[in-house]
Amino acid sequence: MVTAQPAARPAPEELPRTLLVRPPSPALADGELTHLERVPVDADLAARQWARYADVFRDLGWAVRELPAADEHPDGVFVEDTVVVFDDLMVLTRPGALSRRGEIESMRPVAEATGREVAEITEPGTLEGGDILKVGRTVYVGRTARTNAEGAAQLRALLEPRGWRVVEVPVTRALHLKSAVTALPDGTVIGHVPLVDDPSRFESFLAVPEAEGTAVVVLDETTVLLSESAPATAELLRGRGLTVLTTPVTEFEKLEGCVTCLSVRVR
């Protein structure tokens, strides 16, 4: 069952570029792990890296909105998993990890305050934002341990009437779809081949040389943000004519995080 709450919507030109972020919990090191072995995480360094990440967007003119701290949720900093934006619709998710479901309630008023319509994935569906990749009007949904068939079906019911095409893809080698692939401004999907179940699922695919290089945040039509841990990928993308900004996210990468999952971009 999918529920939606209508809201007054400002015109697109009135919507500023806003970055939604949540400060990392002091208990970050206790976050969920699926495909990586647990290693020590420096909480103080993580806090500094998170602040630098937000500053990248501030420097580019984005309005940065901090959600309330959720110190009881070690994975709360990975705010992308809690809500996904589709034009004038924001979809609150239902995380597949039980430990993360309490994060949704603090995201709800933030989503409503944007003036967009708010919908919600409901039981028995599960869906996390890290499993959603938008390329043009196509939405790739990763079928993972965190996103099930019912969650994908509920999302399809919301989006197809709005002109989106929803395509499910298998993900068994990474936590989320966007742990394995993301997309460049021209729609080319990039990924580190050992992490990608089936590159042929995507209309245009470019292999990158580093696992940390699979995730990019598109800032505009010629600029992307990438982890500082992927210098070879940065050079590859610069060779394609892109401006590549980098920032360190090592402490989040230890917990299967990346540059995409640390924020929700509301354009």
N, C-alpha and C positions, 0 to 999 in steps of 0.2 A: 504494500500500500504506500503510495506516495502522497505526501501532504504538501500543500503550497500556501503561502501567505502573501496575498497581493499587497503592494505598497506603492505609494506615489513615487514616480520615477522622474528624476530630473533629465533634461535633454542631454544627449551624449556630450555636447560641447561644454556642459557645465560640470562634468565629472573630471576632477583632477586625477593625475596619476598618483595613486596611493599605494604604499607598501604596508601590508599588515605583518607585524612580527611579534614574537613573544620572547622575553628574555629567557636564557637557558636556566634550568633548575640546578641548584647545587648538587642534586642527585643525578645529574646527567649520566654519569658513568653506569648507573643501574638501568639504563634504557634497554628496550627489547633488542635482541640480536637473533638473526635467522641464518645468515650465510657466512658470517665472519666469526672468528674466535675473539673472545673478550680480551682486551688489552687495557692497560691503564689509560685513563682519560684525565687530562689536566683541566679542572673546572675553571680555574682562573684564566688560563690561556683561552679556553672556549669562550668565556665572557668577552675577552678582548677581541677575539676573532669575530664574534657576533656583532660587536659594536662597529668594527671596521666594515663588515658586510653592509650594515645599515647605512654607514657613511658613504659608501659607493653610490647608493641611490640618492641620498641627500645632495651629494655633489652634482648630480645630474638633474636636480630640480624636483625630485619626487617628494611628496608629503609622506613622512614615515609615522605610522600610528602603532604604538606599542600596546598590545593586549595586556591585561593584568597578568602578573607573574602567576605561575601555577607550579609552585615548588614541589607539590605532592605528585606531579606528573613528570617523571624523568624525560619523557619524549615530547613534552609540550612545546619545546622550541621548534619542532618540525611541524610548523603550523599549516603548511600546505596540505597536509593530510586531512584537515578538518572541514575545508570548504573549497568549492571549485566554482569559478566564475565563467559564465557563458553569456556574453552580451549583457542584457538587462536581468539576468537570472543568476542567483547565487544558490548553489546546492550544498546544504549541510550534509556531511557524510555520516556514515555509521562505521567507525573503524572495526576492522577484523580483530585487532588486538584488544582484548577486554580491558587491559590496563589503560587504554587510551580513550575510552568512551566518555569519561568525565570531562575531557577537553572541549567537548562540543558546546556545552551550556555557556561557557564564557565567550565563545565565538558567535553565538546566536545574536545577541544584541548588537554586536559589531556589524554583522551582515545586514541586519535590519536597518541600521543607521545609514547604510549606503544609499537607501532609497530604491534599491532593486527589489524585484520579487524574490522571495526566499522559499525554497522547496527543501525537502528533507528525505533522505534515504531512511526507510523504516524496516523494522524486523519482519522477516528473517534476512533481509538484504544486508550485505556488508560491502563497503566501498571506501577506499582511502584515496585522497587526492594525488598521491604519488603514482597511482596507477592510471592517471588520466593524461593523455598527450593530445593536444589540439594542433592539427595541421590544416590550415585553411578552414573549411567547414566540415572536416572529418575529425571525429573524436575516437582515438584509439583507447580502448579500455583493456588494461592488463588483467588477465585472470590469474590471480596469485593466491597465496594463503590469506591475504588481507581483503581481497575483493572477490565476491562469489557471483554465481550466475544470476541470482535474484537481484543483487545490487546493480549489476550491469543492465538487467532488464528494466529496472525502475528508472535508471538513467536514460535508457533508450526511449521510454515512454514520455519522459519530460522533454527530450531534445529533438526527436524526429519531427514532431509537429512544428518546431521552430526552425526547421531547415538544416539541421545537423545530420550528418551520416555517422552512425555509431558502428565501430568495427572492433570486435573482441580479438585479442591476441594472447597466445600462451606465454607465460613468464614462469620459468622454473629455475633459472640460474641467478636470479637477483631478487632482492626484497620486493621492489616495485618495478613497474614498467619503466619509470623515469630514472631508476637506478641503472638501467641497461641502455636506454635510448632517449634522446630528446630531438628537437628539430631546430634547424637554422632558419634565419628569416625568409629564405627562399623556399622553405618547405622540405628541404633535404633532411632526412632523418639520419642522425649520427649515432654510432654505438661501437663499443668494443666487442668484437665478434665473439670472444669466449663467453660473454654475458647475454648474448642475443639468441633466443631459441630459433627464430626463423626470419632472417633479414628480408626474405622475399615477400613478407607480408606488407612491406612498405613500398610505395611507388618509386621512391628514390632513396637509396641508402648509401652512406659514406662510412667506411670503417675508420675508427680513430685508434691511435697506437697505445692509449693508456686507459685503464679502467676509470681513473678519476676524470678523464676527458669526455665521458659519455654525457655529462649534464651541462647544459648551457642555459642561461636565462637570456632571452631576447630582450634587449633594451630598446632598440629601434630597428629600422630596416637594414642598417649596416653595422650594428654594434651588439656584441654579446658579452656576457659575464661568464667566466670560467674559473675553476679551481686553480690556485697557484701550483698545485701538485701535478699539473698536466702540461709541462712546457712544450713537449713535442706536438701535442694537439693544438696548443695555441699557435704554434708556427704553421701548422697545416691550415688552420682556419684563416690566419693572416694571409697565407698564400692564395686564398680564395677571395681576397679583397675585403675581408671583414676587419673591423676594429675590434680587438679582443682585450677586454679588461680582465684582470685576475685579482683574486683575493684568497687569503689562506683560510681553509676550513678543515684542517687536519683532524681536529678533535671531534668534529661531527662525522667525518668520513670513517672514523673508527667505529661509529655506531650506525653504519650504513646510510648516513646522511650525505647531502650534497648541496650545491648552491641553489637548486630549485626548491628544495623542501623547507628551507629556512624562512620562506615568506609566501604570502599570497599577493599577487600583483593585480590591483584593481585599476583598469585603465579607463 
